[in-house]
Amino acid sequence: MQKQKTNSTTALLDAIQMYFDALYYCDIKLLNQVFHKSSSLFDVDQGKIFIESIDSFSKDVESRLSPADAGQKPEAEILMIDWLSSHCTTVKIRIRAHRNVFVDHLAFVNGEKGWQIVSKIWHLEKEIN
């Protein structure tokens, strides 16, 4: 059982890195690989809930200048991993994209395509001038 957990942890960390790379390079192929096709993304701004599908988010990311192309160094970190089971986890991360620093809660499931994000809740923590 311990070996399975170790392999599962390694695969989860690889999926988290894929998420970081997808946003850093604005790589839609990676983004669509790490997100489940039915996933949704959520934010609340001034008391209004914003819901976005992964298709919409992918188009948005694809239209951006990537942090890599802008010459920004990668800035991303894992803040917490909360295991619900060996197949479900919530990951809290912090990531910078240009002037924006976000904190995300990513719900991952380990299914037929490996670890994938099924939902994302994000918050704009701060803007850097």
C-alpha positions as CSV (number, residue, x, y, z in Angstrom):
1,M,0.0,0.0,0.0
2,Q,2.8,2.4,0.8
3,K,4.4,1.9,-2.6
4,Q,1.1,2.6,-4.3
5,K,0.7,5.9,-2.3
6,T,4.3,6.9,-3.3
7,N,3.5,6.3,-6.9
8,S,0.3,8.1,-6.6
9,T,2.0,11.1,-4.9
10,T,4.7,11.2,-7.6
11,A,2.0,11.2,-10.4
12,L,0.0,13.9,-8.6
13,L,3.1,16.1,-8.3
14,D,3.7,15.5,-12.0
15,A,0.1,16.7,-12.7
16,I,0.6,19.8,-10.6
17,Q,3.8,20.6,-12.5
18,M,1.9,20.1,-15.7
19,Y,-0.7,22.7,-14.5
20,F,2.2,25.1,-13.6
21,D,3.8,24.6,-17.0
22,A,0.5,25.0,-18.9
23,L,-0.1,28.4,-17.3
24,Y,3.6,29.5,-17.6
25,Y,3.9,28.7,-21.2
26,C,0.2,29.2,-22.1
27,D,0.3,25.6,-23.4
28,I,-3.3,24.6,-24.3
29,K,-2.3,21.0,-25.0
30,L,-0.9,20.6,-21.4
31,L,-3.9,22.5,-20.0
32,N,-6.4,20.3,-21.7
33,Q,-4.4,17.2,-20.5
34,V,-4.4,18.2,-16.8
35,F,-8.0,19.4,-16.7
36,H,-10.9,16.9,-17.0
37,K,-13.0,17.8,-20.0
38,S,-16.1,18.5,-17.8
39,S,-14.2,20.6,-15.2
40,S,-15.4,24.1,-14.2
41,L,-13.6,27.0,-12.7
42,F,-15.0,29.4,-10.1
43,D,-14.2,32.8,-8.6
44,V,-16.2,35.3,-6.5
45,D,-15.6,39.0,-7.2
46,Q,-17.5,41.6,-5.3
47,G,-20.1,39.0,-4.1
48,K,-20.8,37.7,-7.7
49,I,-19.9,34.1,-8.5
50,F,-18.0,33.7,-11.8
51,I,-18.2,30.2,-13.4
52,E,-16.1,29.3,-16.4
53,S,-15.8,26.0,-18.4
54,I,-12.5,24.6,-19.2
55,D,-13.2,25.3,-22.9
56,S,-13.6,29.0,-22.2
57,F,-10.6,29.1,-19.9
58,S,-8.5,27.3,-22.6
59,K,-9.4,30.0,-25.1
60,D,-8.6,32.7,-22.7
61,V,-5.2,31.2,-21.8
62,E,-4.4,30.6,-25.5
63,S,-5.0,34.3,-26.3
64,R,-2.5,35.5,-23.6
65,L,1.1,36.4,-23.9
66,S,2.8,33.7,-21.8
67,P,4.8,34.6,-18.8
68,A,7.7,32.7,-20.4
69,D,7.5,34.8,-23.6
70,A,7.4,37.9,-21.4
71,G,10.6,36.9,-19.7
72,Q,9.1,36.3,-16.3
73,K,10.8,33.6,-14.2
74,P,8.4,30.8,-13.1
75,E,6.9,31.5,-9.7
76,A,4.6,28.7,-8.4
77,E,4.5,26.8,-5.2
78,I,2.4,24.0,-3.6
79,L,1.0,25.3,-0.3
80,M,-1.0,22.2,0.8
81,I,-2.1,18.8,-0.4
82,D,-5.1,17.4,1.4
83,W,-5.7,13.7,0.6
84,L,-9.4,12.7,0.6
85,S,-8.5,9.2,-0.5
86,S,-5.8,7.6,-2.7
87,H,-7.9,8.8,-5.7
88,C,-9.1,12.2,-4.6
89,T,-7.2,15.2,-3.3
90,T,-7.4,19.0,-3.0
91,V,-4.3,21.0,-3.7
92,K,-3.7,24.6,-2.7
93,I,-1.2,26.5,-4.8
94,R,0.1,30.0,-5.4
95,I,1.1,31.0,-8.9
96,R,2.2,34.3,-10.5
97,A,1.2,35.2,-14.0
98,H,2.6,38.6,-15.0
99,R,1.6,41.1,-12.3
100,N,-1.1,38.8,-10.8
101,V,-0.5,36.4,-7.9
102,F,-3.3,33.8,-7.5
103,V,-4.1,31.3,-4.9
104,D,-5.9,28.3,-6.3
105,H,-7.7,25.3,-4.8
106,L,-7.5,22.5,-7.3
107,A,-9.7,19.4,-6.9
108,F,-7.9,16.4,-8.5
109,V,-9.2,12.9,-9.2
110,N,-7.1,10.0,-10.3
111,G,-9.2,8.3,-13.0
112,E,-8.7,6.6,-16.3
113,K,-6.5,9.4,-17.6
114,G,-4.5,9.8,-14.4
115,W,-4.6,12.8,-12.1
116,Q,-6.8,15.5,-13.6
117,I,-8.3,18.7,-12.2
118,V,-12.1,18.5,-12.0
119,S,-12.6,21.9,-10.4
120,K,-10.7,25.0,-9.7
121,I,-11.5,27.8,-7.3
122,W,-9.2,30.8,-7.5
123,H,-8.6,34.1,-5.8
124,L,-6.5,37.0,-6.9
125,E,-4.2,37.4,-3.9
126,K,-2.4,40.5,-5.1
127,E,-1.0,42.5,-8.0
128,I,2.6,43.3,-8.2
129,N,3.6,46.7,-9.7
